[in-house]
């Protein structure tokens, strides 16, 4: 944890707000996609989101033991 | 002559019924497209939240317990969305094959409520469990997820009303 926990939480909130704002900007492009493009885009988003979650779980795995 | 009139009347009724069915199908397919668009938006939010959560943890902003709880909530939310997206594809195929549009929309809404809405609410609850002095700063983010859920429900309600109105007029 950082020295100032409140500053850490504020930074955490900043990152979440950025996630929202960036998401809104990205979402504006969806309307112009063809059905096929949208299908491909959804498949890509599912993979990217899944990768982030798996990366999140890996942060809690115990480090590999040294041989 | 009498039989000819009857035959013409049957043809008119049949063509009108087919026209309404086609219209229902078009509306239902439009709904499926809108559901796809909203699902993509919800996926964007899910991916971005997972990314922000990882970044925040790497910077030491949040403890392991908060990071893991948020990650698990995003995981459930994404699994719910996976089921819903598969449901959209199934509904699209069924509607294109001429199955009952209203029934497909009803199924889609039930899947959304059971799989996505509850998981999204749980995710919002986890993220809003922050110190009160900063909780109000993420209201915009929480509102966006809630708005997406309301958009889905409004979309389904509108389509249901339109389909029912057409069936009544027929």
gemmi code that builds the backbone of each chain (N, CA, C; Angstrom):
import gemmi

chains = {
    "A": [
        ("UNK", (0.847, -1.202, 0.000), (0.000, 0.000, 0.000), (0.881, 1.249, 0.000)),
        ("UNK", (0.415, 2.357, -0.631), (1.240, 3.565, -0.643), (1.295, 4.198, 0.744)),
        ("UNK", (2.202, 5.197, 0.909), (2.328, 5.862, 2.210), (1.031, 6.541, 2.616)),
        ("UNK", (0.373, 7.184, 1.631), (-0.878, 7.884, 1.915), (-2.043, 7.053, 1.362)),
        ("UNK", (-2.759, 6.335, 2.240), (-3.832, 5.454, 1.736), (-4.944, 6.215, 1.017)),
        ("UNK", (-5.250, 7.444, 1.503), (-6.319, 8.218, 0.846), (-5.908, 8.574, -0.584)),
        ("UNK", (-4.624, 8.971, -0.755), (-4.134, 9.295, -2.101), (-4.233, 8.058, -2.997)),
        ("UNK", (-3.954, 6.896, -2.409), (-4.056, 5.648, -3.168), (-5.480, 5.375, -3.622)),
        ("UNK", (-6.438, 5.592, -2.717), (-7.848, 5.343, -3.058), (-8.312, 6.341, -4.113)),
        ("UNK", (-7.864, 7.597, -3.968), (-8.244, 8.612, -4.963), (-7.686, 8.235, -6.333)),
        ("UNK", (-6.446, 7.734, -6.349), (-5.851, 7.307, -7.616), (-6.643, 6.129, -8.192)),
        ("UNK", (-7.080, 5.232, -7.312), (-7.887, 4.078, -7.728), (-9.178, 4.567, -8.388)),
        ("UNK", (-9.813, 5.556, -7.763), (-11.059, 6.115, -8.301), (-10.789, 6.789, -9.649)),
        ("UNK", (-9.631, 7.503, -9.726), (-9.270, 8.160, -10.989), (-9.176, 7.125, -12.108)),
        ("UNK", (-8.546, 5.994, -11.805), (-8.396, 4.938, -12.820), (-9.761, 4.393, -13.246)),
        ("UNK", (-10.680, 4.266, -12.281), (-12.023, 3.770, -12.611), (-12.775, 4.778, -13.482)),
        ("UNK", (-12.620, 6.068, -13.151), (-13.304, 7.106, -13.945), (-12.741, 7.118, -15.372)),
        ("UNK", (-11.418, 6.975, -15.475), (-10.799, 6.904, -16.809), (-11.357, 5.718, -17.593)),
        ("UNK", (-11.554, 4.585, -16.885), (-12.102, 3.389, -17.531), (-13.487, 3.696, -18.099)),
        ("UNK", (-14.278, 4.469, -17.346), (-15.616, 4.841, -17.783), (-15.560, 5.772, -18.994)),
        ("UNK", (-14.746, 6.818, -18.888), (-14.667, 7.826, -19.958), (-14.155, 7.179, -21.251)),
        ("UNK", (-13.078, 6.402, -21.142), (-12.539, 5.734, -22.328), (-13.557, 4.774, -22.925)),
        ("UNK", (-14.295, 4.108, -22.044), (-15.329, 3.184, -22.507), (-16.411, 3.908, -23.285)),
        ("UNK", (-16.798, 5.086, -22.819), (-17.839, 5.855, -23.509), (-17.369, 6.277, -24.898)),
        ("UNK", (-16.104, 6.712, -24.970), (-15.543, 7.149, -26.263), (-15.518, 5.959, -27.225)),
        ("UNK", (-15.030, 4.821, -26.739), (-14.936, 3.628, -27.590), (-16.331, 3.167, -28.042)),
        ("UNK", (-17.306, 3.282, -27.142), (-18.665, 2.804, -27.446), (-19.314, 3.585, -28.585)),
        ("UNK", (-18.835, 4.817, -28.833), (-19.436, 5.638, -29.892), (-19.196, 5.049, -31.285)),
        ("UNK", (-18.175, 4.211, -31.422), (-17.831, 3.661, -32.742), (-18.739, 2.472, -33.121)),
        ("UNK", (-19.460, 1.938, -32.122), (-20.222, 0.705, -32.351), (-21.343, 0.889, -33.375)),
        ("UNK", (-22.037, 2.026, -33.289), (-23.205, 2.276, -34.145), (-22.909, 2.104, -35.642)),
        ("UNK", (-21.702, 2.500, -36.059), (-21.372, 2.495, -37.492), (-20.912, 1.134, -37.999)),
        ("UNK", (-20.782, 0.157, -37.121), (-20.268, -1.148, -37.552), (-21.349, -1.955, -38.263)),
        ("UNK", (-20.909, -2.784, -39.218), (-21.851, -3.727, -39.838), (-22.096, -4.854, -38.824)),
        ("UNK", (-23.097, -5.693, -39.070), (-23.381, -6.806, -38.156), (-22.166, -7.721, -38.008)),
        ("UNK", (-21.480, -7.945, -39.126), (-20.315, -8.836, -39.097), (-19.174, -8.207, -38.276)),
        ("UNK", (-18.942, -6.909, -38.526), (-17.890, -6.201, -37.770), (-18.206, -6.222, -36.274)),
        ("UNK", (-19.489, -6.007, -35.954), (-19.891, -5.986, -34.549), (-19.672, -7.360, -33.898)),
        ("UNK", (-19.979, -8.418, -34.639), (-19.753, -9.780, -34.128), (-18.278, -10.018, -33.819)),
        ("UNK", (-17.421, -9.598, -34.755), (-15.970, -9.770, -34.558), (-15.486, -8.935, -33.370)),
        ("UNK", (-16.023, -7.724, -33.284), (-15.627, -6.798, -32.219), (-16.018, -7.358, -30.841)),
        ("UNK", (-17.227, -7.922, -30.755), (-17.684, -8.518, -29.486), (-16.775, -9.684, -29.097)),
        ("UNK", (-16.425, -10.517, -30.079), (-15.542, -11.665, -29.796), (-14.183, -11.172, -29.278)),
        ("UNK", (-13.682, -10.090, -29.888), (-12.385, -9.533, -29.449), (-12.491, -8.964, -28.025)),
        ("UNK", (-13.595, -8.243, -27.763), (-13.801, -7.673, -26.420), (-13.894, -8.768, -25.362)),
        ("UNK", (-14.606, -9.854, -25.706), (-14.738, -10.971, -24.750), (-13.354, -11.533, -24.409)),
        ("UNK", (-12.511, -11.671, -25.431), (-11.169, -12.218, -25.216), (-10.312, -11.256, -24.378)),
        ("UNK", (-10.366, -9.970, -24.723), (-9.563, -8.979, -23.990), (-9.979, -8.893, -22.520)),
        ("UNK", (-11.296, -8.911, -22.298), (-11.807, -8.831, -20.922), (-11.398, -10.075, -20.138)),
        ("UNK", (-11.518, -11.234, -20.805), (-11.147, -12.500, -20.158), (-9.663, -12.489, -19.795)),
        ("UNK", (-8.821, -11.985, -20.727), (-7.371, -11.919, -20.484), (-7.055, -11.053, -19.259)),
        ("UNK", (-7.762, -9.912, -19.142), (-7.530, -9.008, -17.997), (-7.892, -9.698, -16.675)),
        ("UNK", (-9.025, -10.405, -16.683), (-9.470, -11.092, -15.459), (-8.485, -12.211, -15.083)),
        ("UNK", (-8.045, -12.973, -16.078), (-7.074, -14.049, -15.805), (-5.771, -13.455, -15.262)),
        ("UNK", (-5.362, -12.321, -15.850), (-4.149, -11.637, -15.363), (-4.344, -11.183, -13.918)),
        ("UNK", (-5.561, -10.782, -13.593), (-5.890, -10.377, -12.225), (-5.753, -11.544, -11.255)),
        ("UNK", (-6.278, -12.707, -11.638), (-6.165, -13.893, -10.773), (-4.705, -14.306, -10.583)),
        ("UNK", (-3.909, -14.174, -11.657), (-2.493, -14.594, -11.561), (-1.731, -13.787, -10.512)),
        ("UNK", (-2.184, -12.564, -10.260), (-1.527, -11.717, -9.258), (-1.665, -12.291, -7.839)),
        ("UNK", (-2.600, -13.220, -7.683), (-2.828, -13.807, -6.349), (-2.280, -15.225, -6.217)),
        ("UNK", (-1.665, -15.693, -7.299), (-1.075, -17.033, -7.222), (0.248, -16.953, -6.464)),
        ("UNK", (0.579, -17.999, -5.700), (1.868, -17.970, -5.001), (3.018, -18.010, -6.013)),
        ("UNK", (4.126, -17.309, -5.724), (5.252, -17.320, -6.668), (5.820, -18.735, -6.805)),
        ("UNK", (6.311, -19.074, -8.008), (6.871, -20.426, -8.185), (8.091, -20.634, -7.297)),
        ("UNK", (8.177, -21.840, -6.757), (9.316, -22.139, -5.867), (10.612, -22.255, -6.666)),
        ("UNK", (11.707, -21.768, -6.056), (13.014, -21.893, -6.721), (13.495, -23.346, -6.672)),
        ("UNK", (14.048, -23.828, -7.805), (14.520, -25.235, -7.784), (15.729, -25.410, -6.875)),
    ],
    "B": [
        ("UNK", (-68.357, -17.011, -59.172), (-67.983, -15.641, -58.775), (-67.831, -15.520, -57.252)),
        ("UNK", (-68.812, -16.188, -56.574), (-68.811, -16.157, -55.105), (-67.512, -16.757, -54.558)),
        ("UNK", (-67.092, -17.864, -55.202), (-65.870, -18.544, -54.757), (-64.628, -17.696, -55.037)),
        ("UNK", (-64.709, -16.954, -56.179), (-63.581, -16.076, -56.529), (-63.409, -14.984, -55.461)),
        ("UNK", (-64.543, -14.426, -55.030), (-64.492, -13.387, -53.982), (-63.872, -13.947, -52.707)),
        ("UNK", (-64.309, -15.156, -52.363), (-63.778, -15.792, -51.153), (-62.274, -16.014, -51.282)),
        ("UNK", (-61.891, -16.481, -52.486), (-60.477, -16.759, -52.736), (-59.646, -15.476, -52.609)),
        ("UNK", (-60.170, -14.381, -53.201), (-59.466, -13.093, -53.122), (-59.380, -12.636, -51.665)),
        ("UNK", (-60.480, -12.806, -50.939), (-60.509, -12.392, -49.523), (-59.465, -13.166, -48.722)),
        ("UNK", (-59.374, -14.458, -48.989), (-58.378, -15.289, -48.284), (-56.969, -14.816, -48.630)),
        ("UNK", (-56.756, -14.509, -49.902), (-55.430, -14.029, -50.333), (-55.067, -12.715, -49.645)),
        ("UNK", (-56.045, -11.796, -49.562), (-55.797, -10.487, -48.924), (-55.442, -10.690, -47.455)),
        ("UNK", (-56.228, -11.524, -46.773), (-55.984, -11.779, -45.341), (-54.599, -12.410, -45.155)),
        ("UNK", (-54.286, -13.387, -46.015), (-52.993, -14.086, -45.892), (-51.840, -13.122, -46.127)),
        ("UNK", (-51.962, -12.263, -47.159), (-50.853, -11.349, -47.459), (-50.674, -10.334, -46.329)),
        ("UNK", (-51.822, -9.909, -45.728), (-51.739, -8.966, -44.609), (-51.060, -9.622, -43.405)),
        ("UNK", (-51.450, -10.855, -43.139), (-50.862, -11.595, -41.998), (-49.362, -11.788, -42.211)),
        ("UNK", (-48.990, -12.122, -43.442), (-47.565, -12.318, -43.733), (-46.797, -11.001, -43.603)),
        ("UNK", (-47.445, -9.916, -44.037), (-46.824, -8.585, -43.929), (-46.558, -8.227, -42.481)),
        ("UNK", (-47.525, -8.500, -41.619), (-47.363, -8.212, -40.185), (-46.262, -9.078, -39.595)),
        ("UNK", (-46.274, -10.378, -40.010), (-45.240, -11.286, -39.499), (-43.855, -10.785, -39.906)),
        ("UNK", (-43.732, -10.334, -41.161), (-42.447, -9.811, -41.644), (-42.023, -8.603, -40.856)),
        ("UNK", (-43.000, -7.729, -40.567), (-42.726, -6.511, -39.811), (-42.249, -6.858, -38.397)),
        ("UNK", (-42.943, -7.844, -37.771), (-42.531, -8.305, -36.444), (-41.105, -8.818, -36.475)),
        ("UNK", (-40.807, -9.583, -37.524), (-39.483, -10.180, -37.668), (-38.428, -9.076, -37.800)),
        ("UNK", (-38.724, -8.068, -38.634), (-37.773, -6.966, -38.825), (-37.515, -6.227, -37.509)),
        ("UNK", (-38.612, -5.975, -36.782), (-38.482, -5.257, -35.495), (-37.669, -6.092, -34.504)),
        ("UNK", (-37.965, -7.394, -34.483), (-37.245, -8.274, -33.550), (-35.758, -8.328, -33.914)),
        ("UNK", (-35.461, -8.364, -35.213), (-34.047, -8.402, -35.630), (-33.345, -7.088, -35.297)),
        ("UNK", (-34.097, -5.983, -35.384), (-33.537, -4.680, -35.006), (-33.209, -4.683, -33.503)),
        ("UNK", (-34.110, -5.289, -32.730), (-33.885, -5.394, -31.281), (-32.636, -6.218, -30.990)),
        ("UNK", (-32.477, -7.303, -31.753), (-31.302, -8.165, -31.571), (-30.024, -7.364, -31.837)),
        ("UNK", (-30.044, -6.533, -32.869), (-28.880, -5.696, -33.194), (-28.608, -4.715, -32.029)),
        ("UNK", (-29.683, -4.102, -31.514), (-29.506, -3.157, -30.396), (-28.976, -3.878, -29.155)),
        ("UNK", (-29.446, -5.110, -28.946), (-28.963, -5.896, -27.806), (-27.471, -6.186, -27.972)),
        ("UNK", (-27.068, -6.485, -29.206), (-25.643, -6.716, -29.493), (-24.811, -5.466, -29.172)),
        ("UNK", (-25.323, -4.294, -29.577), (-24.604, -3.038, -29.339), (-24.451, -2.768, -27.834)),
        ("UNK", (-25.540, -2.991, -27.102), (-25.481, -2.756, -25.653), (-24.560, -3.769, -24.964)),
        ("UNK", (-24.585, -5.011, -25.446), (-23.699, -6.035, -24.877), (-22.236, -5.631, -25.093)),
        ("UNK", (-21.950, -5.082, -26.277), (-20.573, -4.627, -26.565), (-20.177, -3.519, -25.586)),
        ("UNK", (-21.109, -2.587, -25.326), (-20.815, -1.503, -24.372), (-20.518, -2.059, -22.982)),
        ("UNK", (-21.347, -3.014, -22.553), (-21.136, -3.613, -21.223), (-19.806, -4.363, -21.162)),
        ("UNK", (-19.417, -4.966, -22.282), (-18.116, -5.652, -22.334), (-16.967, -4.653, -22.212)),
        ("UNK", (-17.113, -3.511, -22.889), (-16.072, -2.471, -22.813), (-15.880, -2.053, -21.355)),
        ("UNK", (-17.003, -1.801, -20.655), (-16.907, -1.386, -19.245), (-16.252, -2.483, -18.397)),
        ("UNK", (-16.662, -3.723, -18.635), (-16.095, -4.841, -17.864), (-14.592, -4.955, -18.060)),
        ("UNK", (-14.160, -4.918, -19.333), (-12.731, -5.022, -19.636), (-11.961, -3.860, -18.999)),
        ("UNK", (-12.504, -2.638, -19.148), (-11.807, -1.457, -18.617), (-11.731, -1.472, -17.084)),
        ("UNK", (-12.786, -1.961, -16.452), (-12.767, -2.029, -14.976), (-11.721, -3.048, -14.519)),
        ("UNK", (-11.685, -4.202, -15.207), (-10.690, -5.235, -14.851), (-9.273, -4.669, -15.006)),
        ("UNK", (-9.072, -3.904, -16.085), (-7.750, -3.324, -16.365), (-7.383, -2.286, -15.297)),
        ("UNK", (-8.352, -1.412, -14.982), (-8.111, -0.371, -13.974), (-7.830, -1.000, -12.615)),
        ("UNK", (-8.550, -2.072, -12.314), (-8.375, -2.772, -11.032), (-6.957, -3.353, -10.937)),
        ("UNK", (-6.494, -3.964, -12.036), (-5.132, -4.524, -12.060), (-4.084, -3.430, -11.894)),
        ("UNK", (-4.285, -2.331, -12.646), (-3.329, -1.211, -12.592), (-3.239, -0.640, -11.183)),
        ("UNK", (-4.427, -0.477, -10.589), (-4.494, 0.108, -9.253), (-3.793, -0.788, -8.229)),
        ("UNK", (-3.976, -2.084, -8.386), (-3.336, -3.037, -7.469), (-1.810, -3.007, -7.645)),
        ("UNK", (-1.366, -2.957, -8.911), (0.079, -2.916, -9.194), (0.737, -1.666, -8.593)),
        ("UNK", (-0.041, -0.573, -8.548), (0.503, 0.680, -7.985), (0.407, 0.712, -6.460)),
        ("UNK", (-0.221, -0.307, -5.889), (-0.345, -0.364, -4.435), (-1.467, 0.485, -3.883)),
        ("UNK", (-2.424, 0.892, -4.754), (-3.534, 1.737, -4.296), (-4.540, 0.974, -3.443)),
        ("UNK", (-4.726, -0.305, -3.763), (-5.751, -1.102, -3.076), (-5.123, -2.388, -2.536)),
        ("UNK", (-5.676, -2.897, -1.422), (-5.132, -4.149, -0.876), (-5.554, -5.358, -1.712)),
        ("UNK", (-4.889, -6.471, -1.487), (-5.159, -7.696, -2.254), (-6.624, -8.118, -2.146)),
        ("UNK", (-7.214, -7.939, -0.940), (-8.603, -8.391, -0.750), (-9.567, -7.618, -1.653)),
        ("UNK", (-9.348, -6.298, -1.772), (-10.226, -5.470, -2.622), (-10.017, -5.841, -4.093)),
        ("UNK", (-8.726, -6.011, -4.465), (-8.429, -6.362, -5.860), (-9.076, -7.688, -6.246)),
        ("UNK", (-8.926, -8.690, -5.385), (-9.460, -10.020, -5.685), (-10.995, -9.997, -5.735)),
        ("UNK", (-11.604, -9.286, -4.785), (-13.080, -9.216, -4.756), (-13.609, -8.547, -6.025)),
        ("UNK", (-12.946, -7.465, -6.459), (-13.388, -6.768, -7.675), (-13.166, -7.653, -8.897)),
        ("UNK", (-11.997, -8.313, -8.942), (-11.680, -9.188, -10.079), (-12.708, -10.325, -10.198)),
        ("UNK", (-13.073, -10.892, -9.050), (-14.052, -11.984, -9.041), (-15.424, -11.473, -9.499)),
        ("UNK", (-15.781, -10.252, -9.061), (-17.072, -9.674, -9.475), (-17.090, -9.423, -10.980)),
        ("UNK", (-15.974, -8.930, -11.536), (-15.899, -8.717, -12.996), (-16.005, -10.069, -13.711)),
        ("UNK", (-15.350, -11.083, -13.148), (-15.379, -12.432, -13.727), (-16.835, -12.926, -13.847)),
        ("UNK", (-17.603, -12.810, -12.768), (-19.012, -13.247, -12.794), (-19.819, -12.430, -13.813)),
        ("UNK", (-19.548, -11.142, -13.825), (-20.234, -10.222, -14.755), (-19.951, -10.637, -16.204)),
        ("UNK", (-18.695, -10.958, -16.509), (-18.318, -11.359, -17.876), (-18.924, -12.711, -18.234)),
        ("UNK", (-18.967, -13.625, -17.270), (-19.573, -14.944, -17.546), (-21.071, -14.771, -17.853)),
        ("UNK", (-21.723, -13.867, -17.102), (-23.142, -13.571, -17.374), (-23.316, -12.994, -18.763)),
        ("UNK", (-22.417, -12.084, -19.135), (-22.484, -11.478, -20.469), (-22.248, -12.525, -21.564)),
        ("UNK", (-21.344, -13.475, -21.302), (-21.086, -14.549, -22.285), (-22.375, -15.324, -22.571)),
        ("UNK", (-23.105, -15.651, -21.493), (-24.363, -16.398, -21.654), (-25.368, -15.550, -22.443)),
        ("UNK", (-25.435, -14.263, -22.101), (-26.383, -13.367, -22.769), (-26.044, -13.211, -24.256)),
        ("UNK", (-24.758, -13.073, -24.573), (-24.330, -12.906, -25.967), (-24.640, -14.185, -26.765)),
        ("UNK", (-24.446, -15.325, -26.144), (-24.811, -16.594, -26.805), (-26.332, -16.629, -27.031)),
        ("UNK", (-27.087, -16.104, -26.060), (-28.557, -16.040, -26.180), (-28.985, -15.142, -27.334)),
        ("UNK", (-28.266, -14.040, -27.539), (-28.589, -13.122, -28.650), (-28.408, -13.855, -29.983)),
        ("UNK", (-27.289, -14.596, -30.105), (-27.010, -15.321, -31.353), (-28.099, -16.368, -31.616)),
        ("UNK", (-28.525, -17.063, -30.549), (-29.576, -18.090, -30.693), (-30.893, -17.428, -31.117)),
        ("UNK", (-31.225, -16.304, -30.466), (-32.476, -15.605, -30.783), (-32.467, -15.127, -32.235)),
        ("UNK", (-31.324, -14.624, -32.684), (-31.217, -14.116, -34.056), (-31.491, -15.247, -35.057)),
        ("UNK", (-30.866, -16.398, -34.818), (-31.059, -17.543, -35.729), (-32.535, -17.977, -35.739)),
        ("UNK", (-33.135, -18.024, -34.526), (-34.528, -18.472, -34.419), (-35.470, -17.501, -35.124)),
        ("UNK", (-35.242, -16.208, -34.958), (-36.113, -15.203, -35.592), (-35.953, -15.273, -37.111)),
        ("UNK", (-34.712, -15.408, -37.562), (-34.464, -15.512, -39.009), (-35.128, -16.763, -39.593)),
        ("UNK", (-35.206, -17.816, -38.758), (-35.830, -19.064, -39.222), (-37.351, -18.989, -39.147)),
        ("UNK", (-37.890, -17.847, -38.663), (-39.341, -17.658, -38.655), (-40.036, -18.050, -37.369)),
        ("UNK", (-39.251, -18.281, -36.306), (-39.894, -18.622, -35.025), (-40.536, -17.381, -34.396)),
        ("UNK", (-41.366, -17.605, -33.407), (-42.108, -16.522, -32.746), (-41.165, -15.446, -32.193)),
        ("UNK", (-41.260, -14.231, -32.775), (-40.349, -13.136, -32.388), (-40.556, -12.724, -30.935)),
        ("UNK", (-41.844, -12.606, -30.572), (-42.166, -12.189, -29.195), (-41.556, -13.152, -28.177)),
        ("UNK", (-41.683, -14.446, -28.471), (-41.145, -15.462, -27.558), (-39.636, -15.341, -27.415)),
        ("UNK", (-38.971, -15.082, -28.521), (-37.507, -14.962, -28.492), (-37.058, -13.751, -27.683)),
        ("UNK", (-37.796, -12.644, -27.841), (-37.459, -11.423, -27.084), (-37.696, -11.664, -25.592)),
        ("UNK", (-38.776, -12.373, -25.267), (-39.071, -12.696, -23.862), (-37.935, -13.532, -23.251)),
        ("UNK", (-37.473, -14.528, -24.020), (-36.388, -15.396, -23.532), (-35.122, -14.554, -23.309)),
        ("UNK", (-34.849, -13.677, -24.277), (-33.646, -12.841, -24.198), (-33.673, -11.952, -22.953)),
        ("UNK", (-34.844, -11.393, -22.691), (-34.954, -10.536, -21.500), (-34.763, -11.349, -20.217)),
        ("UNK", (-35.336, -12.557, -20.193), (-35.199, -13.407, -19.003), (-33.723, -13.760, -18.775)),
        ("UNK", (-33.019, -14.054, -19.860), (-31.582, -14.380, -19.749), (-30.816, -13.160, -19.237)),
        ("UNK", (-31.160, -11.992, -19.771), (-30.480, -10.761, -19.341), (-30.671, -10.526, -17.837)),
        ("UNK", (-31.936, -10.631, -17.385), (-32.231, -10.392, -15.970), (-31.507, -11.395, -15.070)),
        ("UNK", (-31.510, -12.671, -15.499), (-30.924, -13.714, -14.652), (-29.394, -13.687, -14.667)),
        ("UNK", (-28.810, -13.399, -15.814), (-27.360, -13.555, -15.956), (-26.571, -12.253, -15.800)),
        ("UNK", (-27.108, -11.158, -16.341), (-26.307, -9.932, -16.403), (-26.684, -8.922, -15.319)),
        ("UNK", (-27.982, -8.654, -15.182), (-28.405, -7.584, -14.269), (-27.924, -7.824, -12.842)),
        ("UNK", (-28.068, -9.056, -12.366), (-27.669, -9.365, -10.984), (-26.150, -9.235, -10.816)),
        ("UNK", (-25.393, -9.757, -11.794), (-23.929, -9.694, -11.719), (-23.434, -8.248, -11.805)),
        ("UNK", (-24.104, -7.440, -12.641), (-23.711, -6.022, -12.773), (-23.976, -5.286, -11.462)),
        ("UNK", (-25.092, -5.589, -10.830), (-25.426, -4.956, -9.547), (-24.391, -5.349, -8.483)),
        ("UNK", (-24.001, -6.618, -8.476), (-22.991, -7.083, -7.511), (-21.663, -6.359, -7.745)),
        ("UNK", (-21.304, -6.187, -9.010), (-20.055, -5.495, -9.352), (-20.100, -4.031, -8.875)),
        ("UNK", (-21.233, -3.390, -9.138), (-21.404, -1.998, -8.698), (-21.289, -1.910, -7.173)),
        ("UNK", (-21.890, -2.865, -6.471), (-21.833, -2.864, -5.006), (-20.404, -3.014, -4.499)),
        ("UNK", (-19.624, -3.859, -5.158), (-18.226, -4.065, -4.744), (-17.423, -2.770, -4.948)),
        ("UNK", (-17.584, -2.187, -6.119), (-16.773, -1.006, -6.445), (-17.164, 0.196, -5.582)),
        ("UNK", (-18.431, 0.247, -5.190), (-18.861, 1.394, -4.379), (-18.533, 1.218, -2.894)),
        ("UNK", (-17.964, 0.061, -2.534), (-17.559, -0.140, -1.144), (-16.203, 0.536, -0.927)),
        ("UNK", (-16.240, 1.832, -0.953), (-15.025, 2.642, -0.793), (-15.239, 3.617, 0.351)),
        ("UNK", (-14.152, 4.220, 0.844), (-14.336, 5.221, 1.905), (-15.337, 6.296, 1.463)),
        ("UNK", (-16.218, 6.734, 2.376), (-17.285, 7.669, 1.998), (-16.769, 8.941, 1.324)),
        ("UNK", (-15.553, 9.386, 1.710), (-15.063, 10.655, 1.148), (-14.788, 10.576, -0.354)),
        ("UNK", (-14.639, 9.358, -0.871), (-14.398, 9.244, -2.320), (-15.523, 8.523, -3.067)),
        ("UNK", (-16.429, 7.936, -2.308), (-17.499, 7.150, -2.940), (-18.301, 7.987, -3.932)),
        ("UNK", (-18.546, 9.257, -3.585), (-19.381, 10.092, -4.459), (-18.684, 10.396, -5.788)),
        ("UNK", (-17.356, 10.257, -5.811), (-16.625, 10.587, -7.047), (-16.808, 9.541, -8.138)),
        ("UNK", (-17.279, 8.371, -7.781), (-17.459, 7.354, -8.821), (-18.933, 7.171, -9.190)),
        ("UNK", (-19.751, 8.124, -8.793), (-21.174, 8.023, -9.111), (-21.412, 7.944, -10.625)),
        ("UNK", (-20.603, 8.663, -11.394), (-20.767, 8.656, -12.857), (-20.577, 7.271, -13.426)),
        ("UNK", (-19.579, 6.575, -12.907), (-19.292, 5.223, -13.383), (-20.437, 4.275, -13.032)),
        ("UNK", (-20.886, 4.367, -11.789), (-21.991, 3.524, -11.330), (-23.240, 3.818, -12.157)),
        ("UNK", (-23.490, 5.113, -12.396), (-24.672, 5.512, -13.168), (-24.615, 4.948, -14.583)),
        ("UNK", (-23.415, 4.873, -15.183), (-23.293, 4.370, -16.556), (-23.710, 2.907, -16.652)),
        ("UNK", (-23.271, 2.117, -15.683), (-23.649, 0.691, -15.683), (-25.167, 0.569, -15.461)),
        ("UNK", (-25.674, 1.355, -14.488), (-27.110, 1.287, -14.197), (-27.934, 1.741, -15.402)),
        ("UNK", (-27.408, 2.767, -16.094), (-28.102, 3.281, -17.285), (-28.141, 2.214, -18.378)),
        ("UNK", (-27.052, 1.477, -18.518), (-27.001, 0.412, -19.535), (-28.059, -0.653, -19.225)),
        ("UNK", (-28.199, -0.983, -17.943), (-29.201, -1.987, -17.555), (-30.612, -1.453, -17.857)),
        ("UNK", (-30.848, -0.168, -17.509), (-32.155, 0.431, -17.777), (-32.429, 0.489, -19.277)),
        ("UNK", (-31.379, 0.783, -20.067), (-31.535, 0.847, -21.531), (-32.013, -0.485, -22.065)),
        ("UNK", (-31.427, -1.563, -21.540), (-31.838, -2.898, -21.968), (-33.315, -3.121, -21.649)),
        ("UNK", (-33.685, -2.789, -20.412), (-35.068, -3.062, -19.996), (-36.051, -2.218, -20.816)),
        ("UNK", (-35.658, -0.941, -21.082), (-36.523, -0.060, -21.874), (-36.652, -0.604, -23.294)),
        ("UNK", (-35.528, -1.090, -23.832), (-35.525, -1.642, -25.186), (-36.479, -2.831, -25.288)),
        ("UNK", (-36.378, -3.744, -24.330), (-37.241, -4.921, -24.349), (-38.717, -4.517, -24.179)),
        ("UNK", (-38.967, -3.577, -23.281), (-40.348, -3.149, -23.021), (-40.957, -2.519, -24.270)),
        ("UNK", (-40.156, -1.667, -24.947), (-40.643, -0.971, -26.140), (-40.992, -1.981, -27.246)),
        ("UNK", (-40.102, -2.940, -27.449), (-40.330, -3.938, -28.496), (-41.559, -4.774, -28.174)),
        ("UNK", (-41.706, -5.123, -26.908), (-42.858, -5.930, -26.500), (-44.162, -5.175, -26.799)),
        ("UNK", (-44.177, -3.872, -26.472), (-45.376, -3.056, -26.719), (-45.661, -2.987, -28.223)),
        ("UNK", (-44.624, -2.739, -29.021), (-44.797, -2.636, -30.478), (-45.320, -3.939, -31.075)),
        ("UNK", (-44.734, -5.049, -30.647), (-45.155, -6.346, -31.192), (-46.600, -6.639, -30.816)),
        ("UNK", (-46.951, -6.327, -29.566), (-48.328, -6.580, -29.114), (-49.317, -5.710, -29.885)),
        ("UNK", (-48.927, -4.443, -30.121), (-49.802, -3.512, -30.841), (-50.071, -4.034, -32.247)),
        ("UNK", (-49.040, -4.560, -32.895), (-49.211, -5.074, -34.261), (-50.122, -6.294, -34.279)),
        ("UNK", (-49.937, -7.178, -33.300), (-50.773, -8.380, -33.230), (-52.233, -7.972, -33.000)),
        ("UNK", (-52.467, -6.947, -32.145), (-53.826, -6.469, -31.861), (-54.471, -5.895, -33.127)),
        ("UNK", (-53.669, -5.080, -33.887), (-54.203, -4.473, -35.117), (-54.526, -5.540, -36.151)),
        ("UNK", (-53.730, -6.627, -36.173), (-53.959, -7.686, -37.152), (-55.279, -8.374, -36.834)),
    ],
}
model = gemmi.Model(1)
for chain_id, residues in chains.items():
    chain = gemmi.Chain(chain_id)
    for i, (resn, *xyz) in enumerate(residues, 1):
        res = gemmi.Residue()
        res.name, res.seqid = resn, gemmi.SeqId(i, " ")
        for name, pos in zip(("N", "CA", "C"), xyz):
            atom = gemmi.Atom()
            atom.name, atom.element = name, gemmi.Element(name[0])
            atom.pos, atom.b_iso = gemmi.Position(*pos), 0.0
            res.add_atom(atom)
        chain.add_residue(res)
    model.add_chain(chain)
structure = gemmi.Structure()
structure.add_model(model)
structure.setup_entities()
